[in-house]
Amino acid sequence: MILKNIMQRRMGISRKLLSRLKMTEQGVMLNGQHVYVSVKVQAGDLLEIRMEREQSDDILPQAQQIDVIYEDQHLLIVNKQAGIIVHPTSGHYTDTLANGVVHYWQERGEKFRFRPVHRLDQDTSGVLAIAKNPYVHQHISEQMMQNTVKKRYHAYVHHIPAIRQDRIEGAIDRDLVEPHMRVVTPDGYPAATRYQVLESFPERDVSLVELELETGRTHQIRVHMKHIGCPLVGDRLYGYARPDNNIDPSSSIAQLDQLAGRQALHAVELGFVHPVTGEKMLFHAPLPEDLAILDAELRGREA
């Protein structure tokens, strides 16, 4: 069998990564010798793939407290704090998770390119996966496209859903009036979210819901929960906390939104198959302090 076929069919190496390996010195080694991917292989041959060390030279290292859940030579799993942007953007080059992770690696004498496998909104906390090389990034991304990655969230929402367990299916696209926002629209991209009510607090008209994403559209959970009439507590873009909603400051809704201080959404669990070891991995992030305070308030007890 031709080496190229093994690399693509059995190892799942994409054409893009294959091209990079072909251009890398000693990128493809067979029995200790650098070879072309067109050579034939036999049973018992040893194939080694070597990728160039990369680093994010365009990201300024910046000391931060990084909450590491898991790390090996291929992956870094962190518990992202609320209020932190994942990656630098135009006009926002510092104080992002990327700045902190690059500094974290630098302090350990390691060089990797910052490759988040997925994103969390600035004010969403919880589990986030970062790949240390393009092979790992590619394979977890493919698992996401195949809908085999487990992404579980907890959210506190206003009101109690009429159906306690359901699947929200509603295509999402940009709002034509406010392009930074997303809306459910028939002409949008397919999106589906499963949810179930874990607990309800009738005296405050609030529910704790668990959600799982079948797709990964921007702001999907926030848009879908608003769509069914249950916006997230504290959501300043899609909820009652939006400045132009003019909610009575003395109302229970306004008080809970102020207490939360941000959308009450936490990525509690992330699971996938490790691209290198083939092991099923499942990572958890405990409820952060700010949401624990909100939870205590809803239960009428001290945090």
N, C-alpha and C positions, 0 to 999 in steps of 0.2 A: 504493500500500500504506500501511496505517496505521503510524505511527511505533512505537506500542506493540508491534506484531507483529514488527517488525524488531529491536527491542531484546530481546525475549524469545526469538525463534526463531533469529535470526542471531547475535546477540551473546551469547546465553545468560544474560541478566540475570534473576535470580530475581524472583518477585513481591515478596518482602520488600525486596530492594534497589531494585526499581522504585518501591515506595512511598516509600522514603527519598529517592530522587532527586527525586520529585515534590514533596517537602516542602522540598527544598534550593534556596536562592536560586541561580538560574542553573544548576540541576542538569542540565537538559536544554536544550541550545541547538541550534537548526537555522539554519544560514547566519548565525550571529552573533546570533540573536534567541531569547529565552526563549520556549518554546512548550509547549503541552499535548501529552501523548503520544497524544492522539486525532487529531492533524492528519495529513493525507496527505503523503507524501513522493514525490519524483520522482528519477529518475536524475540524478546530479550534485550533489544536495544534500549539504551538509556537516553531519554530526551530531557534537556534542561532548557528552561526559558528564563532569560535574564533581562530585566527591565532597568532602564537608566534611573539612577536616583534623581528625583525631582524635588524642587522646593519652590515655594511661592515667593519669588523675589519681588513681586509687586504688592505684597502684603506686609505692612509694618508690624514687627513683633511688639506686643504690648502685654505687660504683666497683668494677669487676671486670675481670679479663682476659678479653676476648671474642675467641675465635679465629674470625675471619671467613673463610669459604671463598669467598663470593661476595656481592655486593650490587649492586642497581640501585634505581631509584626505586619498584619494585613489590615487591621481595623482599629478604630477608636470610637467607642460609644460613650456619649456624654449625656448628662442631665442638664439641659439648657435652662438657664434662668429666664424669667420673664423680663421684658424690657431690653433684651439683647438682640440686635440684628445678626443674622447668621453670616452674611457675606458683605464685604464693602460694596457700596454703590456710589454712583456719582454724587459727590458732595458729602459723602459719609464714609471716610476712609479709615477711621479709627473707632475704637470702642465697640467692635463687632466680635462675634465668637471667633471668626477667622484670625483676628489679631491675637487673641488670647491663646488659641491652639498652636499657632506658629511659634509664639514665644515659649509655650510649654514644651514643644519639641526641641526648640533651640537650646533651652536650659538642660535638656537631657542629651545634647549632642547628636540629635537626630535631624534628618532632612527629609521632609515629605511635602508633597503638594497638597494643599487643602482642597479636598474633594468631598463635599457633603453629598450623600446619596439622595437626600431629600431635604426639604426645607420646613421650618416652622415659622409662623408669623412672629414678628418682633415681640408681641405681648403674649405669646403662647409658650408655656414651659413644657419640659419633659424630654423624653428619649429622642436622641438624634444620632444617626450613624454617619461616620466619616471614613471614607476609604483611603488607604494609604498608597494605592497604586491603581492604574487604569483598568487592570484585569478585574479586580475586586469590585470597582465602581460599575463596570459594565455588567457583571453578573447579578449584582443586587438590583440594578436598574431593570434588567430583564425580568427578574422575579416580580418586581413591582408592576411591570407591564402585563405580566401573566396573572396578576392578581393573586399571587401566592404569598405575598408579604403580609404579616398580621400587624395592623396598626390600630391600636385601641386607645380611645380618648375618654376622659371624664370631663363633663361640663355641667355647670350650674346654669339653668335657664329660667327665665321668667315664665310663669304659668305652668299648667300641668297638661301635657299632651293628651288629646282626646283618646288616642290609641297608645297604649303603654309600650308596645313593641311593634316596630314597623320598619319598612324600607322606604326611604325618600328617594324618588327618582325624578330628577329635574335637571335639564341641560343648563349649563352655566356659561355666561360670556360677559364681556365688559358692559358696563352701563354706558349707554351712548351719551347720557347727560353728564355723568361723573365717571370718567374713564378709569379712575383709580379704584372704583368699586366694581363688584360683580353682581349680576342679577340672574334669576332663573328666567330663561327665555327659550321658546321652541327652536330658535335658530342657533342655540349655543352648543357647546361641546358636552357629550353625554357625561352624566355624573350621577353617582348613587351612593347613599349613606344609609347604613343600618343603625338603628338605635333601640335602646330599651330603657325604661325608667327604672332606676335603681331604688330611689326613694323620692317621696314627695313631701313637701312642707306646706300644707293647705293654708295655715295661718299666715304665711308670707307669700303664698301663691308662687312658689318656686319648686323646681324639680332638679334632682341630680340624675343625669342621664349618662349612659355609657354608649359610645359610638364607635363604629368600625367603618373605615373607608373602603369602598370598592374601587374608587378612582381617586385621583389626587389633584383636583382642580384648585386654583388659588381661592383661599377663603371658603372652601367648600362647606365645612361644618357650619360656619357662621351664617352663610347664605341660606343653606338648607333649613337650619333651625328657624331663621327669620321667616322663611317661606311657609312654614307650618304654624306660624304665629307664636313661636317660643324663642325669641331672641336671647342670646347669651347675656347673663348678668355682667354688667360693666363694659359691654361692647360699645365703644365710642364711634364706631363706623356703621354698624348694622342694628344696634340695639337702642334702648330707651336713653342710654347715656350719650347718644349723639347730641351735640350742643343745640341744634336747631329744633329738637323735639319739645323744648319748653316744659319739661316735666316739673311738677310742683316739688321744690327741694325738700319739703317736709314729708313727702309721701314715702311709703315703704320701698317702692321701686327705686327712687332716687337715693335713699339711704343705703340700700344694698349695693347699688352701682358704685357709690362713692367708697364704700367699704372695700369692695373688690379692687377698685383702682385700675382694672384692666379687664379684658374679656376673660371670664372664668373658665378657661380651657387648658387642659393639661394632657400631654401625650404620656399616658401611663404605661404603655406596653408596646414593644416592637419585636417582631419575630421573623426570622428568615433562615434559609439554609446557608451556612458558611461556604463561600465560593471555593475555598481551598481545601478545607477538611471534610466538607460534606455533612458536617454536624448541624442538627437543628438547634438554632440559638434563640433564646427568648430573654429579653431584657426588660426590667421594670424601673420606674422612677416614682418614688413616694410623693404624696401630695405636698406641694411646697407650703411654706409657712403662711403666705398671704391667703391661700385658698383654705388652709386649715382654720384660719381665723374666721373666714366667711362661713365655713361649715359649722363651727362652734356657735356662731351667732344664730344660724338657722335652727340649731338644736337647743338654743337657749342655755348654753353653758359656757364656762371659761375656756379659752383656747389652750 
